[in-house]
Amino acid sequence: MLEVTGLCAGYAGRAVVRYASIRVPEGKITALLGPNGCGKTTLLKAICGVLPASGGRVLLGGEDVLALPRRQIAQRMAYLAQSRHIPEITVERLVLHGRFAYLRYPRRYRPEDHAAAQAAMEEMDICALAGAPLRQLSGGQRQKAYIAMALAQDTPVILLDEPTTFLDVGHQLQLMRQARALAQRGKTVLMIVHDLAQALRTADGIALMCEGRVKTQGTPDEVYASGMLEAVFGVHVGRVHTRGGWQYYCEES
């Protein structure tokens, strides 16, 4: 269980996340939703120590994660940012970067590091691109390479900031299936999802943010029934029952 309690964070003295609390169960997918600028990305960065927190605690299995050295945090949490620098390296070298937290100076990759990178590329179906320069890939291919890097890190917690960005519909569905497979292997998955209907359809839990705070958290059914989605996003959220379960849709109020 990942437990965030009263977390505060911001930039240059400006508070963005204010006393945010969230519980992310092990073996489940929790979708973090909220309007643009509400603090979702800031919250993810503060949870994994990329951005220093000004208050609050982050506990993983009862351990205070933010009290650990950065390298040890990276062995417990993989964080995939939405915006990234694109280095002049091949796909395979990028994926191997996910193993940095396990290497000591001088950084020499071990057989187990290459095996983890290979497994991650196989999972993302990009083995054929292993030797390709990252900068020559399409946006969707590049996104899959970065996700493979996060998978190669092999941490109990995976934090994903809008991982379906640049992916077409088919690959978005594939990514959600892979997230489900990770959860079924016992991983704790917390992901920012831009597509409200997709999040309600596929996540186990929803955490809804607004103005730097987590307003409510629960199952998709519970959050839908609360009416908070409509209050926060200013749209009508409806659903229809199909053979595959509830399908959600949004329309102007």
Phi and psi restraints in degrees (value plus and minus 20) as a CYANA .aco file:
   2 LEU   PHI    -116.6   -76.6
   2 LEU   PSI     101.1   141.1
   3 GLU   PHI    -140.7  -100.7
   3 GLU   PSI     100.4   140.4
   4 VAL   PHI    -130.3   -90.3
   4 VAL   PSI     105.7   145.7
   5 THR   PHI    -149.3  -109.3
   5 THR   PSI      99.9   139.9
   6 GLY   PHI      38.1    78.1
   6 GLY   PSI      16.1    56.1
   7 LEU   PHI     -95.4   -55.4
   7 LEU   PSI     113.8   153.8
   8 CYS   PHI    -146.9  -106.9
   8 CYS   PSI     118.2   158.2
   9 ALA   PHI    -182.2  -142.2
   9 ALA   PSI     139.3   179.3
  10 GLY   PHI    -194.7  -154.7
  10 GLY   PSI    -181.9  -141.9
  11 TYR   PHI    -154.3  -114.3
  11 TYR   PSI     111.9   151.9
  12 ALA   PHI      30.1    70.1
  12 ALA   PSI      24.5    64.5
  13 GLY   PHI      60.4   100.4
  13 GLY   PSI     -19.4    20.6
  14 ARG   PHI    -119.5   -79.5
  14 ARG   PSI      99.1   139.1
  15 ALA   PHI     -92.5   -52.5
  15 ALA   PSI     110.0   150.0
  16 VAL   PHI    -134.7   -94.7
  16 VAL   PSI     -67.9   -27.9
  17 VAL   PHI    -122.9   -82.9
  17 VAL   PSI     107.1   147.1
  18 ARG   PHI    -144.0  -104.0
  18 ARG   PSI      85.8   125.8
  19 TYR   PHI      31.5    71.5
  19 TYR   PSI      29.0    69.0
  20 ALA   PHI    -101.4   -61.4
  20 ALA   PSI     115.3   155.3
  21 SER   PHI    -150.6  -110.6
  21 SER   PSI     116.8   156.8
  22 ILE   PHI    -176.1  -136.1
  22 ILE   PSI     124.7   164.7
  23 ARG   PHI    -137.4   -97.4
  23 ARG   PSI     105.2   145.2
  24 VAL   PHI    -137.8   -97.8
  24 VAL   PSI      85.0   125.0
  25 PRO   PHI     -89.1   -49.1
  25 PRO   PSI     130.0   170.0
  26 GLU   PHI     -88.3   -48.3
  26 GLU   PSI     121.0   161.0
  27 GLY   PHI      53.3    93.3
  27 GLY   PSI       0.1    40.1
  28 LYS   PHI    -153.1  -113.1
  28 LYS   PSI     138.4   178.4
  29 ILE   PHI    -122.0   -82.0
  29 ILE   PSI     101.5   141.5
  30 THR   PHI    -131.9   -91.9
  30 THR   PSI     103.1   143.1
  31 ALA   PHI    -115.6   -75.6
  31 ALA   PSI     109.1   149.1
  32 LEU   PHI    -118.1   -78.1
  32 LEU   PSI      95.7   135.7
  33 LEU   PHI    -135.9   -95.9
  33 LEU   PSI     137.7   177.7
  34 GLY   PHI     141.6   181.6
  34 GLY   PSI     139.2   179.2
  35 PRO   PHI     -87.9   -47.9
  35 PRO   PSI     142.9   182.9
  36 ASN   PHI     -76.6   -36.6
  36 ASN   PSI     117.4   157.4
  37 GLY   PHI      61.9   101.9
  37 GLY   PSI     -11.7    28.3
  38 CYS   PHI    -104.9   -64.9
  38 CYS   PSI     -30.0    10.0
  39 GLY   PHI      91.8   131.8
  39 GLY   PSI      -8.8    31.2
  40 LYS   PHI     -81.4   -41.4
  40 LYS   PSI     -70.8   -30.8
  41 THR   PHI     -84.7   -44.7
  41 THR   PSI     -60.6   -20.6
  42 THR   PHI     -80.7   -40.7
  42 THR   PSI     -59.6   -19.6
  43 LEU   PHI     -83.1   -43.1
  43 LEU   PSI     -66.9   -26.9
  44 LEU   PHI     -80.1   -40.1
  44 LEU   PSI     -63.7   -23.7
  45 LYS   PHI     -82.9   -42.9
  45 LYS   PSI     -58.4   -18.4
  46 ALA   PHI     -91.7   -51.7
  46 ALA   PSI     -54.6   -14.6
  47 ILE   PHI     -80.4   -40.4
  47 ILE   PSI     -60.6   -20.6
  48 CYS   PHI    -118.9   -78.9
  48 CYS   PSI     -12.1    27.9
  49 GLY   PHI      61.4   101.4
  49 GLY   PSI     -16.2    23.8
  50 VAL   PHI     -84.4   -44.4
  50 VAL   PSI     -56.3   -16.3
  51 LEU   PHI    -135.8   -95.8
  51 LEU   PSI     105.9   145.9
  52 PRO   PHI     -81.9   -41.9
  52 PRO   PSI     115.4   155.4
  53 ALA   PHI    -105.4   -65.4
  53 ALA   PSI     123.8   163.8
  54 SER   PHI    -116.2   -76.2
  54 SER   PSI     -22.0    18.0
  55 GLY   PHI    -198.4  -158.4
  55 GLY   PSI     141.0   181.0
  56 GLY   PHI      75.6   115.6
  56 GLY   PSI    -199.6  -159.6
  57 ARG   PHI    -156.6  -116.6
  57 ARG   PSI     131.9   171.9
  58 VAL   PHI    -147.3  -107.3
  58 VAL   PSI      93.7   133.7
  59 LEU   PHI    -131.9   -91.9
  59 LEU   PSI     114.6   154.6
  60 LEU   PHI    -145.8  -105.8
  60 LEU   PSI      90.6   130.6
  61 GLY   PHI      40.5    80.5
  61 GLY   PSI      12.2    52.2
  62 GLY   PHI      64.3   104.3
  62 GLY   PSI     -25.1    14.9
  63 GLU   PHI    -112.0   -72.0
  63 GLU   PSI     115.0   155.0
  64 ASP   PHI     -97.0   -57.0
  64 ASP   PSI      78.7   118.7
  65 VAL   PHI     -84.1   -44.1
  65 VAL   PSI     -60.7   -20.7
  66 LEU   PHI     -90.6   -50.6
  66 LEU   PSI     -30.6     9.4
  67 ALA   PHI    -106.3   -66.3
  67 ALA   PSI     -25.0    15.0
  68 LEU   PHI    -108.2   -68.2
  68 LEU   PSI     136.7   176.7
  69 PRO   PHI     -81.6   -41.6
  69 PRO   PSI     133.8   173.8
  70 ARG   PHI     -75.2   -35.2
  70 ARG   PSI     -59.6   -19.6
  71 ARG   PHI     -83.2   -43.2
  71 ARG   PSI     -58.9   -18.9
  72 GLN   PHI     -93.0   -53.0
  72 GLN   PSI     -52.4   -12.4
  73 ILE   PHI     -82.4   -42.4
  73 ILE   PSI     -61.1   -21.1
  74 ALA   PHI     -87.9   -47.9
  74 ALA   PSI     -38.4     1.6
  75 GLN   PHI    -102.8   -62.8
  75 GLN   PSI     -31.2     8.8
  76 ARG   PHI    -129.7   -89.7
  76 ARG   PSI     -47.3    -7.3
  77 MET   PHI    -156.2  -116.2
  77 MET   PSI     109.8   149.8
  78 ALA   PHI    -122.3   -82.3
  78 ALA   PSI     111.2   151.2
  79 TYR   PHI    -141.6  -101.6
  79 TYR   PSI     102.4   142.4
  80 LEU   PHI    -128.4   -88.4
  80 LEU   PSI      91.0   131.0
  81 ALA   PHI     -95.8   -55.8
  81 ALA   PSI     140.0   180.0
  82 GLN   PHI     -97.9   -57.9
  82 GLN   PSI     -64.1   -24.1
  83 SER   PHI    -125.8   -85.8
  83 SER   PSI     109.4   149.4
  84 ARG   PHI    -161.8  -121.8
  84 ARG   PSI     129.2   169.2
  85 HIS   PHI     -91.1   -51.1
  85 HIS   PSI     123.0   163.0
  86 ILE   PHI    -125.3   -85.3
  86 ILE   PSI      81.1   121.1
  87 PRO   PHI     -95.7   -55.7
  87 PRO   PSI     142.6   182.6
  88 GLU   PHI    -109.5   -69.5
  88 GLU   PSI      52.5    92.5
  89 ILE   PHI    -159.0  -119.0
  89 ILE   PSI     149.2   189.2
  90 THR   PHI    -101.4   -61.4
  90 THR   PSI     147.3   187.3
  91 VAL   PHI     -79.7   -39.7
  91 VAL   PSI     -65.7   -25.7
  92 GLU   PHI     -80.8   -40.8
  92 GLU   PSI     -61.6   -21.6
  93 ARG   PHI     -85.9   -45.9
  93 ARG   PSI     -57.2   -17.2
  94 LEU   PHI     -82.5   -42.5
  94 LEU   PSI     -68.0   -28.0
  95 VAL   PHI     -81.8   -41.8
  95 VAL   PSI     -56.6   -16.6
  96 LEU   PHI     -84.3   -44.3
  96 LEU   PSI     -44.1    -4.1
  97 HIS   PHI     -79.6   -39.6
  97 HIS   PSI     -43.9    -3.9
  98 GLY   PHI     -85.2   -45.2
  98 GLY   PSI     -31.4     8.6
  99 ARG   PHI    -116.5   -76.5
  99 ARG   PSI     -20.3    19.7
 100 PHE   PHI     -75.7   -35.7
 100 PHE   PSI     -56.3   -16.3
 101 ALA   PHI     -84.4   -44.4
 101 ALA   PSI     -36.4     3.6
 102 TYR   PHI    -123.4   -83.4
 102 TYR   PSI     -20.5    19.5
 103 LEU   PHI    -121.6   -81.6
 103 LEU   PSI     129.5   169.5
 104 ARG   PHI    -131.4   -91.4
 104 ARG   PSI     140.9   180.9
 105 TYR   PHI     -91.8   -51.8
 105 TYR   PSI     119.0   159.0
 106 PRO   PHI     -94.4   -54.4
 106 PRO   PSI     126.4   166.4
 107 ARG   PHI     -91.7   -51.7
 107 ARG   PSI      85.8   125.8
 108 ARG   PHI    -144.5  -104.5
 108 ARG   PSI     104.0   144.0
 109 TYR   PHI     -90.5   -50.5
 109 TYR   PSI     117.7   157.7
 110 ARG   PHI    -118.6   -78.6
 110 ARG   PSI     147.6   187.6
 111 PRO   PHI     -74.8   -34.8
 111 PRO   PSI     -58.1   -18.1
 112 GLU   PHI     -87.6   -47.6
 112 GLU   PSI     -47.1    -7.1
 113 ASP   PHI     -91.3   -51.3
 113 ASP   PSI     -63.9   -23.9
 114 HIS   PHI     -84.0   -44.0
 114 HIS   PSI     -57.5   -17.5
 115 ALA   PHI     -85.5   -45.5
 115 ALA   PSI     -60.9   -20.9
 116 ALA   PHI     -85.7   -45.7
 116 ALA   PSI     -60.7   -20.7
 117 ALA   PHI     -85.8   -45.8
 117 ALA   PSI     -61.5   -21.5
 118 GLN   PHI     -82.6   -42.6
 118 GLN   PSI     -63.6   -23.6
 119 ALA   PHI     -83.0   -43.0
 119 ALA   PSI     -59.7   -19.7
 120 ALA   PHI     -86.7   -46.7
 120 ALA   PSI     -60.6   -20.6
 121 MET   PHI     -86.9   -46.9
 121 MET   PSI     -57.1   -17.1
 122 GLU   PHI     -83.7   -43.7
 122 GLU   PSI     -60.9   -20.9
 123 GLU   PHI     -84.2   -44.2
 123 GLU   PSI     -54.1   -14.1
 124 MET   PHI    -113.3   -73.3
 124 MET   PSI     -17.7    22.3
 125 ASP   PHI      38.7    78.7
 125 ASP   PSI      27.2    67.2
 126 ILE   PHI    -147.8  -107.8
 126 ILE   PSI       1.2    41.2
 127 CYS   PHI     -79.0   -39.0
 127 CYS   PSI     -55.2   -15.2
 128 ALA   PHI     -86.4   -46.4
 128 ALA   PSI     -37.0     3.0
 129 LEU   PHI    -119.3   -79.3
 129 LEU   PSI     -13.5    26.5
 130 ALA   PHI     -72.9   -32.9
 130 ALA   PSI     -61.0   -21.0
 131 GLY   PHI    -113.2   -73.2
 131 GLY   PSI     -17.3    22.7
 132 ALA   PHI     -99.9   -59.9
 132 ALA   PSI     119.3   159.3
 133 PRO   PHI     -82.4   -42.4
 133 PRO   PSI     113.8   153.8
 134 LEU   PHI     -77.7   -37.7
 134 LEU   PSI     -57.5   -17.5
 135 ARG   PHI     -92.5   -52.5
 135 ARG   PSI     -31.5     8.5
 136 GLN   PHI    -114.8   -74.8
 136 GLN   PSI     -20.6    19.4
 137 LEU   PHI    -104.7   -64.7
 137 LEU   PSI     139.2   179.2
 138 SER   PHI     -90.5   -50.5
 138 SER   PSI     146.2   186.2
 139 GLY   PHI     -79.1   -39.1
 139 GLY   PSI     -60.9   -20.9
 140 GLY   PHI     -86.8   -46.8
 140 GLY   PSI     -62.2   -22.2
 141 GLN   PHI     -83.8   -43.8
 141 GLN   PSI     -60.6   -20.6
 142 ARG   PHI     -85.3   -45.3
 142 ARG   PSI     -59.7   -19.7
 143 GLN   PHI     -81.5   -41.5
 143 GLN   PSI     -61.7   -21.7
 144 LYS   PHI     -85.0   -45.0
 144 LYS   PSI     -54.2   -14.2
 145 ALA   PHI     -85.9   -45.9
 145 ALA   PSI     -61.5   -21.5
 146 TYR   PHI     -87.4   -47.4
 146 TYR   PSI     -56.8   -16.8
 147 ILE   PHI     -85.2   -45.2
 147 ILE   PSI     -58.7   -18.7
 148 ALA   PHI     -81.5   -41.5
 148 ALA   PSI     -57.7   -17.7
 149 MET   PHI     -80.5   -40.5
 149 MET   PSI     -63.3   -23.3
 150 ALA   PHI     -85.0   -45.0
 150 ALA   PSI     -57.7   -17.7
 151 LEU   PHI     -87.3   -47.3
 151 LEU   PSI     -57.6   -17.6
 152 ALA   PHI     -85.1   -45.1
 152 ALA   PSI     -42.4    -2.4
 153 GLN   PHI     -86.5   -46.5
 153 GLN   PSI     -44.4    -4.4
 154 ASP   PHI      32.3    72.3
 154 ASP   PSI      40.1    80.1
 155 THR   PHI    -128.8   -88.8
 155 THR   PSI     137.9   177.9
 156 PRO   PHI     -89.8   -49.8
 156 PRO   PSI     -43.4    -3.4
 157 VAL   PHI    -139.1   -99.1
 157 VAL   PSI     115.2   155.2
 158 ILE   PHI    -145.5  -105.5
 158 ILE   PSI     102.2   142.2
 159 LEU   PHI    -130.2   -90.2
 159 LEU   PSI     101.3   141.3
 160 LEU   PHI    -143.5  -103.5
 160 LEU   PSI     104.6   144.6
 161 ASP   PHI    -120.0   -80.0
 161 ASP   PSI      80.6   120.6
 162 GLU   PHI      28.1    68.1
 162 GLU   PSI      41.7    81.7
 163 PRO   PHI     -88.0   -48.0
 163 PRO   PSI     -35.9     4.1
 164 THR   PHI    -106.3   -66.3
 164 THR   PSI     -19.2    20.8
 165 THR   PHI     -77.2   -37.2
 165 THR   PSI     116.5   156.5
 166 PHE   PHI      56.3    96.3
 166 PHE   PSI     -24.5    15.5
 167 LEU   PHI    -114.6   -74.6
 167 LEU   PSI     120.4   160.4
 168 ASP   PHI     -94.6   -54.6
 168 ASP   PSI     155.9   195.9
 169 VAL   PHI     -79.2   -39.2
 169 VAL   PSI     -64.2   -24.2
 170 GLY   PHI     -80.5   -40.5
 170 GLY   PSI     -62.9   -22.9
 171 HIS   PHI     -94.8   -54.8
 171 HIS   PSI     -47.3    -7.3
 172 GLN   PHI     -82.5   -42.5
 172 GLN   PSI     -65.0   -25.0
 173 LEU   PHI     -84.6   -44.6
 173 LEU   PSI     -58.1   -18.1
 174 GLN   PHI     -82.6   -42.6
 174 GLN   PSI     -62.1   -22.1
 175 LEU   PHI     -82.8   -42.8
 175 LEU   PSI     -62.0   -22.0
 176 MET   PHI     -85.8   -45.8
 176 MET   PSI     -54.3   -14.3
 177 ARG   PHI     -85.2   -45.2
 177 ARG   PSI     -58.5   -18.5
 178 GLN   PHI     -88.8   -48.8
 178 GLN   PSI     -56.8   -16.8
 179 ALA   PHI     -83.0   -43.0
 179 ALA   PSI     -59.1   -19.1
 180 ARG   PHI     -84.2   -44.2
 180 ARG   PSI     -61.4   -21.4
 181 ALA   PHI     -83.3   -43.3
 181 ALA   PSI     -58.1   -18.1
 182 LEU   PHI     -83.6   -43.6
 182 LEU   PSI     -64.2   -24.2
 183 ALA   PHI     -82.6   -42.6
 183 ALA   PSI     -59.3   -19.3
 184 GLN   PHI     -86.3   -46.3
 184 GLN   PSI     -42.9    -2.9
 185 ARG   PHI    -105.0   -65.0
 185 ARG   PSI     -15.5    24.5
 186 GLY   PHI      78.3   118.3
 186 GLY   PSI     -16.9    23.1
 187 LYS   PHI     -93.1   -53.1
 187 LYS   PSI     131.1   171.1
 188 THR   PHI    -118.4   -78.4
 188 THR   PSI      94.0   134.0
 189 VAL   PHI    -133.3   -93.3
 189 VAL   PSI     100.0   140.0
 190 LEU   PHI    -141.5  -101.5
 190 LEU   PSI      99.6   139.6
 191 MET   PHI    -155.9  -115.9
 191 MET   PSI     116.5   156.5
 192 ILE   PHI     -99.4   -59.4
 192 ILE   PSI     106.2   146.2
 193 VAL   PHI    -141.9  -101.9
 193 VAL   PSI     108.3   148.3
 194 HIS   PHI    -101.8   -61.8
 194 HIS   PSI     -52.5   -12.5
 195 ASP   PHI    -105.4   -65.4
 195 ASP   PSI      85.3   125.3
 196 LEU   PHI     -80.9   -40.9
 196 LEU   PSI     -65.3   -25.3
 197 ALA   PHI     -84.6   -44.6
 197 ALA   PSI     -59.8   -19.8
 198 GLN   PHI     -84.9   -44.9
 198 GLN   PSI     -61.3   -21.3
 199 ALA   PHI     -82.9   -42.9
 199 ALA   PSI     -65.1   -25.1
 200 LEU   PHI     -85.5   -45.5
 200 LEU   PSI     -50.0   -10.0
 201 ARG   PHI     -99.9   -59.9
 201 ARG   PSI     -52.3   -12.3
 202 THR   PHI    -135.2   -95.2
 202 THR   PSI     -42.4    -2.4
 203 ALA   PHI    -101.4   -61.4
 203 ALA   PSI     134.4   174.4
 204 ASP   PHI    -100.7   -60.7
 204 ASP   PSI     -54.2   -14.2
 205 GLY   PHI    -160.0  -120.0
 205 GLY   PSI     135.2   175.2
 206 ILE   PHI    -144.4  -104.4
 206 ILE   PSI     113.1   153.1
 207 ALA   PHI    -138.0   -98.0
 207 ALA   PSI     101.1   141.1
 208 LEU   PHI    -126.5   -86.5
 208 LEU   PSI      99.9   139.9
 209 MET   PHI    -124.0   -84.0
 209 MET   PSI     130.9   170.9
 210 CYS   PHI    -178.5  -138.5
 210 CYS   PSI     109.4   149.4
 211 GLU   PHI      33.0    73.0
 211 GLU   PSI      24.4    64.4
 212 GLY   PHI      62.2   102.2
 212 GLY   PSI     -18.5    21.5
 213 ARG   PHI    -145.4  -105.4
 213 ARG   PSI     131.6   171.6
 214 VAL   PHI    -104.7   -64.7
 214 VAL   PSI      89.6   129.6
 215 LYS   PHI     -97.4   -57.4
 215 LYS   PSI     -57.9   -17.9
 216 THR   PHI    -178.4  -138.4
 216 THR   PSI     137.7   177.7
 217 GLN   PHI    -167.1  -127.1
 217 GLN   PSI     122.1   162.1
 218 GLY   PHI     154.0   194.0
 218 GLY   PSI    -188.3  -148.3
 219 THR   PHI     -90.3   -50.3
 219 THR   PSI     142.3   182.3
 220 PRO   PHI     -73.5   -33.5
 220 PRO   PSI     -61.2   -21.2
 221 ASP   PHI     -81.2   -41.2
 221 ASP   PSI     -64.6   -24.6
 222 GLU   PHI     -85.7   -45.7
 222 GLU   PSI     -64.5   -24.5
 223 VAL   PHI     -88.7   -48.7
 223 VAL   PSI     -58.8   -18.8
 224 TYR   PHI     -81.6   -41.6
 224 TYR   PSI     -66.1   -26.1
 225 ALA   PHI     -88.2   -48.2
 225 ALA   PSI     -42.9    -2.9
 226 SER   PHI     -89.4   -49.4
 226 SER   PSI     -42.1    -2.1
 227 GLY   PHI      60.1   100.1
 227 GLY   PSI     -20.8    19.2
 228 MET   PHI     -89.6   -49.6
 228 MET   PSI     -49.7    -9.7
 229 LEU   PHI     -80.4   -40.4
 229 LEU   PSI     -64.9   -24.9
 230 GLU   PHI     -87.3   -47.3
 230 GLU   PSI     -57.5   -17.5
 231 ALA   PHI     -86.9   -46.9
 231 ALA   PSI     -58.9   -18.9
 232 VAL   PHI     -99.1   -59.1
 232 VAL   PSI     -62.8   -22.8
 233 PHE   PHI    -113.7   -73.7
 233 PHE   PSI     -36.4     3.6
 234 GLY   PHI      50.3    90.3
 234 GLY   PSI       8.2    48.2
 235 VAL   PHI    -149.5  -109.5
 235 VAL   PSI     143.2   183.2
 236 HIS   PHI    -107.1   -67.1
 236 HIS   PSI     108.5   148.5
 237 VAL   PHI    -130.8   -90.8
 237 VAL   PSI     101.5   141.5
 238 GLY   PHI    -143.8  -103.8
 238 GLY   PSI     155.8   195.8
 239 ARG   PHI    -173.7  -133.7
 239 ARG   PSI     134.2   174.2
 240 VAL   PHI    -150.6  -110.6
 240 VAL   PSI     126.5   166.5
 241 HIS   PHI    -113.0   -73.0
 241 HIS   PSI     109.8   149.8
 242 THR   PHI    -144.1  -104.1
 242 THR   PSI     157.6   197.6
 243 ARG   PHI     -82.7   -42.7
 243 ARG   PSI     -43.9    -3.9
 244 GLY   PHI    -110.2   -70.2
 244 GLY   PSI     -14.8    25.2
 245 GLY   PHI      87.2   127.2
 245 GLY   PSI    -186.5  -146.5
 246 TRP   PHI     -90.0   -50.0
 246 TRP   PSI     113.6   153.6
 247 GLN   PHI    -136.4   -96.4
 247 GLN   PSI     107.4   147.4
 248 TYR   PHI    -122.0   -82.0
 248 TYR   PSI     134.5   174.5
 249 TYR   PHI    -167.5  -127.5
 249 TYR   PSI     138.3   178.3
 250 CYS   PHI    -144.8  -104.8
 250 CYS   PSI     124.6   164.6
 251 GLU   PHI    -170.0  -130.0
 251 GLU   PSI     141.6   181.6
 252 GLU   PHI     -81.1   -41.1
 252 GLU   PSI     123.0   163.0
